[in-house]
Amino acid sequence: MTMPNSIRRMFSEVAHRYELVNKVITMCMDGYWRKLAAKVACASGASAVLDLCSGTGDMALAIAQTASCKPTIVAVDFCPQMAMKASLKLRDVGGIVIVADVKALPFADSSFDAITVSFGVRNIFTGYKAFIQCLKEMKRVLSDGGKLVLLETSQPKWRIVRRLFHCYVRSVVRHLGGWLSGSKKAYRYLSETIERFIDADELSSVLMEAGFHNVAVIPLLFGIITIHVAIK
Ligand SMILES: C[S@@+](CC[C@H](N)C(=O)[O-])C[C@H]1O[C@@H](n2cnc3c(N)ncnc32)[C@H](O)[C@@H]1O
């Protein structure tokens, strides 16, 4: 199993090229998915939104650009190199960036109306027990009725789509990502997490086990990507 310190190190190695690789491997669809997730998160208004595993801040920026309610936005990532890029990106929209681990969030209970995690939960899924603990930590800082929005790769239900997707991940994402970023190890790790991550139904069950309710799933691109919405 990959330990948190080596995950942090891998992200620090790819931070300088992270956005470029995302654009290339998703054929520029990543921005559209984040905007959609941002709209879902802020649909019923929010005064404070927390973006976890924020990376270089693209999801937090999508919230700033999409939300008509103009919430306070706090972005959290445990990798300083990623957080540094997020700070520069969010400076003009007043977003706050904090370096912290999602397992121990430095916020009081019920501090946020919505939490977003884009392409992040896959990295914190090191086993069911630890994952549920993480989700409970997210729930702690959400206000009652608050919304958790997870944008993540998933396992398409149709076998043929799943096979093609995994083939694309193994042969394109892994090698192209490794080549563009200069870190073969990081994109080998990322492609492995994509293939072994749980499917949409399992993720819904885990969310309910962590105490969330009204879990809804929005499948995108034949179920390759999903948005899970869960209420505290
Ligand atoms: C694949 S990137 C996603 C970045 C961004 N949300 C996006 O949409 O592109 C995953 C991010 O999660 C961060 N991360 C992984 N585990 C974490 C943890 N336990 N606590 C905080 N951040 C974590 C990594 O540093 C990395 O920046």
The ligand as an SDF file (V2000), in Angstrom:
LIG
                    3D

 27 29  0  0  0  0  0  0  0  0999 V2000
   -5.4730   13.9360   -8.2310 C   0  0  0  0  0  0  0  0  0  0  0  0
   -5.1830   15.3860   -7.2970 S   0  0  0  0  0  0  0  0  0  0  0  0
   -6.7200   16.2590   -7.4500 C   0  0  0  0  0  0  0  0  0  0  0  0
   -6.5240   17.7430   -7.3980 C   0  0  0  0  0  0  0  0  0  0  0  0
   -7.7340   18.5990   -7.7060 C   0  0  0  0  0  0  0  0  0  0  0  0
   -8.8060   18.4200   -6.7620 N   0  0  0  0  0  0  0  0  0  0  0  0
   -8.2550   18.4140   -9.1080 C   0  0  0  0  0  0  0  0  0  0  0  0
   -9.4720   18.3870   -9.3240 O   0  0  0  0  0  0  0  0  0  0  0  0
   -7.4540   18.3500  -10.0370 O   0  0  0  0  0  0  0  0  0  0  0  0
   -5.2930   14.7680   -5.6450 C   0  0  0  0  0  0  0  0  0  0  0  0
   -4.7950   15.7500   -4.5950 C   0  0  0  0  0  0  0  0  0  0  0  0
   -5.1100   15.2060   -3.3120 O   0  0  0  0  0  0  0  0  0  0  0  0
   -4.0810   15.5500   -2.4140 C   0  0  0  0  0  0  0  0  0  0  0  0
   -4.1650   14.6040   -1.2920 N   0  0  0  0  0  0  0  0  0  0  0  0
   -4.0390   13.2590   -1.3280 C   0  0  0  0  0  0  0  0  0  0  0  0
   -4.2030   12.7270   -0.1130 N   0  0  0  0  0  0  0  0  0  0  0  0
   -4.4550   13.7780    0.7140 C   0  0  0  0  0  0  0  0  0  0  0  0
   -4.7050   13.8800    2.1120 C   0  0  0  0  0  0  0  0  0  0  0  0
   -4.7230   12.7990    2.9040 N   0  0  0  0  0  0  0  0  0  0  0  0
   -4.9430   15.0970    2.6500 N   0  0  0  0  0  0  0  0  0  0  0  0
   -4.9010   16.2190    1.8570 C   0  0  0  0  0  0  0  0  0  0  0  0
   -4.6610   16.1910    0.5310 N   0  0  0  0  0  0  0  0  0  0  0  0
   -4.4370   14.9770   -0.0260 C   0  0  0  0  0  0  0  0  0  0  0  0
   -2.8010   15.4460   -3.2460 C   0  0  0  0  0  0  0  0  0  0  0  0
   -1.7450   16.1850   -2.7040 O   0  0  0  0  0  0  0  0  0  0  0  0
   -3.2800   15.9990   -4.5920 C   0  0  0  0  0  0  0  0  0  0  0  0
   -3.0280   17.3660   -4.7270 O   0  0  0  0  0  0  0  0  0  0  0  0
  1  2  1  0
  2  3  1  0
  2 10  1  0
  3  4  1  0
  4  5  1  0
  5  6  1  0
  5  7  1  0
  7  8  2  0
  7  9  1  0
 10 11  1  0
 11 12  1  0
 11 26  1  0
 12 13  1  0
 13 14  1  0
 13 24  1  0
 14 15  1  0
 14 23  1  0
 15 16  2  0
 16 17  1  0
 17 18  1  0
 17 23  2  0
 18 19  1  0
 18 20  2  0
 20 21  1  0
 21 22  2  0
 22 23  1  0
 24 25  1  0
 24 26  1  0
 26 27  1  0
M  CHG  2   2   1   9  -1
M  END
$$$$
